[in-house]
Amino acid sequence: MVKSLCVNFCYIRGAKMIKKEPVRLTVFDKELLNVLQTQLPISKRPFADLAAMLNTEESIVINRIKDLKEAGYVRRIGPFFDSDKLGYQGTLIAVKVDPAYMESVATAINCYPGATHNYERDGLYNLWFTLLTPDTKLREQILEEVRNLPGVEKLISLIARKKYKINVQFNLK
């Protein structure tokens, strides 16, 4: 059921949850990030394979990915599954969070394995994330836990009725 491997980026540097000073991307970083998005091989040593593609060493690829992850450019590297075929339900969650609690609420939400695309936004509902769960009971349990986090004032769940999959890739030059 693995459709492909993917890399999720926290690429928008304006995201207020990233508190560190931005790391300036090198030409190599950009090449690495471009390849990671579309060509991460399914193999015993995928980073060695990436290193060969980029004419470098496996340890350099691994260390640079760690640095980019720490800097907030890469959120996760992992498989992309067809969640519908696996029986998962998706919902988009809009949360109104007291700005003083934004970082702690975002951090707590990121601890849930099914939470993805967690971003601060302008507006009444200032934190948005998606949640994939295997059943309604778990979804409601997680949403109740999020509702009860300090700083959460309101929460709405916009359950997916139809899926539109858009493949977004950042071409870094």
C-alpha positions as CSV (number, residue, x, y, z in Angstrom):
1,M,0.0,0.0,0.0
2,V,3.0,2.4,0.1
3,K,2.4,4.8,-2.8
4,S,5.7,6.6,-2.5
5,L,8.1,8.0,0.0
6,C,7.8,11.6,0.8
7,V,9.4,14.4,2.7
8,N,7.1,16.9,4.5
9,F,8.6,20.4,4.7
10,C,8.1,23.2,7.1
11,Y,9.4,25.3,4.3
12,I,7.5,28.5,4.8
13,R,10.0,30.4,7.0
14,G,7.3,32.9,8.0
15,A,5.6,30.2,10.1
16,K,5.6,31.7,13.6
17,M,6.2,28.4,15.3
18,I,9.7,28.2,14.1
19,K,11.6,30.3,16.6
20,K,15.2,29.6,15.4
21,E,17.2,31.9,13.2
22,P,16.8,30.8,9.6
23,V,19.6,28.6,8.2
24,R,20.8,29.8,4.9
25,L,20.4,27.1,2.3
26,T,23.5,26.1,0.3
27,V,23.4,25.0,-3.3
28,F,23.9,21.4,-2.0
29,D,21.0,21.8,0.5
30,K,18.7,22.9,-2.3
31,E,19.8,19.9,-4.5
32,L,19.3,17.6,-1.6
33,L,15.8,18.9,-0.7
34,N,14.8,18.7,-4.4
35,V,15.9,15.1,-4.6
36,L,14.3,14.1,-1.3
37,Q,10.9,15.3,-2.4
38,T,10.6,13.1,-5.5
39,Q,13.5,10.5,-5.7
40,L,14.0,9.0,-2.2
41,P,14.6,5.4,-3.1
42,I,13.0,2.4,-1.3
43,S,16.1,0.5,-0.6
44,K,18.2,-0.9,2.3
45,R,20.4,2.3,2.3
46,P,18.4,5.1,0.7
47,F,20.7,7.8,2.0
48,A,23.7,6.1,0.4
49,D,21.7,6.0,-2.9
50,L,20.9,9.7,-2.5
51,A,24.6,10.4,-1.9
52,A,25.5,8.6,-5.1
53,M,22.9,10.8,-7.0
54,L,24.5,13.9,-5.5
55,N,28.1,12.8,-5.8
56,T,28.8,12.9,-2.1
57,E,29.0,10.5,0.9
58,E,26.2,8.9,2.8
59,S,27.3,10.5,6.1
60,I,27.2,14.0,4.6
61,V,23.6,13.4,3.3
62,I,22.5,12.1,6.7
63,N,24.1,14.9,8.7
64,R,22.8,17.6,6.4
65,I,19.3,16.2,6.6
66,K,19.6,16.2,10.4
67,D,20.7,19.9,10.3
68,L,17.8,20.8,7.9
69,K,15.3,19.0,10.1
70,E,16.6,20.8,13.2
71,A,16.4,24.1,11.3
72,G,12.7,23.4,10.5
73,Y,13.1,22.8,6.7
74,V,12.2,19.1,6.9
75,R,9.4,18.0,9.2
76,R,9.4,14.3,8.5
77,I,10.6,11.7,6.1
78,G,8.4,8.7,5.7
79,P,6.0,6.7,3.5
80,F,3.0,8.2,1.9
81,F,0.0,5.8,2.2
82,D,-3.3,5.9,0.5
83,S,-5.2,6.6,3.8
84,D,-8.6,5.8,2.3
85,K,-7.6,2.3,1.3
86,L,-6.3,1.7,4.8
87,G,-9.6,2.8,6.3
88,Y,-8.4,6.1,7.8
89,Q,-10.6,9.1,8.1
90,G,-9.3,12.6,7.6
91,T,-10.4,15.9,9.0
92,L,-9.2,19.5,8.9
93,I,-9.1,21.1,12.3
94,A,-9.3,24.8,12.9
95,V,-8.3,25.9,16.4
96,K,-8.6,29.3,18.1
97,V,-5.6,29.5,20.4
98,D,-4.6,32.2,22.8
99,P,-1.4,33.5,21.3
100,A,0.5,33.1,24.6
101,Y,-0.1,29.3,24.3
102,M,0.5,28.9,20.6
103,E,3.8,27.1,20.8
104,S,2.7,24.7,23.6
105,V,-0.5,23.8,21.8
106,A,1.2,23.3,18.4
107,T,3.8,21.1,20.1
108,A,1.2,19.0,21.9
109,I,-0.8,18.5,18.6
110,N,2.4,17.5,16.8
111,C,2.7,14.6,19.3
112,Y,-0.3,12.8,17.8
113,P,0.9,10.4,15.0
114,G,-2.1,11.3,12.8
115,A,-1.6,15.0,13.0
116,T,-0.1,16.7,9.9
117,H,0.2,20.1,8.3
118,N,0.1,22.0,11.6
119,Y,0.4,25.7,10.8
120,E,-0.3,29.0,12.5
121,R,-2.5,31.3,10.5
122,D,-3.9,34.8,10.8
123,G,-7.6,35.1,11.7
124,L,-10.0,34.0,14.4
125,Y,-9.0,30.4,14.0
126,N,-5.2,30.8,14.2
127,L,-3.9,27.2,14.2
128,W,-4.9,24.7,11.5
129,F,-3.9,21.0,11.2
130,T,-5.1,17.8,9.5
131,L,-5.8,14.7,11.4
132,L,-5.9,11.1,10.1
133,T,-7.4,8.4,12.4
134,P,-8.4,4.8,11.9
135,D,-11.8,5.4,13.4
136,T,-14.3,8.0,14.7
137,K,-13.8,7.1,18.3
138,L,-10.0,7.9,18.2
139,R,-10.6,11.1,16.3
140,E,-13.1,12.3,18.9
141,Q,-10.8,11.3,21.7
142,I,-7.9,13.3,20.2
143,L,-10.1,16.3,19.5
144,E,-11.4,16.3,23.1
145,E,-7.8,16.2,24.4
146,V,-6.9,19.1,22.1
147,R,-10.0,21.1,23.2
148,N,-8.8,20.7,26.8
149,L,-5.3,22.0,26.2
150,P,-4.5,25.2,28.0
151,G,-5.0,28.1,25.6
152,V,-7.4,26.4,23.3
153,E,-10.5,28.6,23.1
154,K,-12.5,27.0,20.2
155,L,-12.1,24.1,17.9
156,I,-14.0,23.1,14.7
157,S,-13.6,19.8,12.8
158,L,-14.2,20.0,9.1
159,I,-14.5,16.3,8.2
160,A,-13.3,15.4,4.7
161,R,-16.2,14.3,2.4
162,K,-14.2,14.1,-0.8
163,K,-10.4,14.0,-1.2
164,Y,-8.6,16.2,-3.6
165,K,-4.9,15.3,-3.7
166,I,-2.5,17.9,-4.9
167,N,1.1,17.0,-5.2
168,V,3.1,19.9,-4.0
169,Q,6.8,20.1,-4.6
170,F,9.1,23.0,-3.9
171,N,11.7,23.4,-6.7
172,L,14.5,25.1,-4.8
173,K,17.0,26.9,-7.0
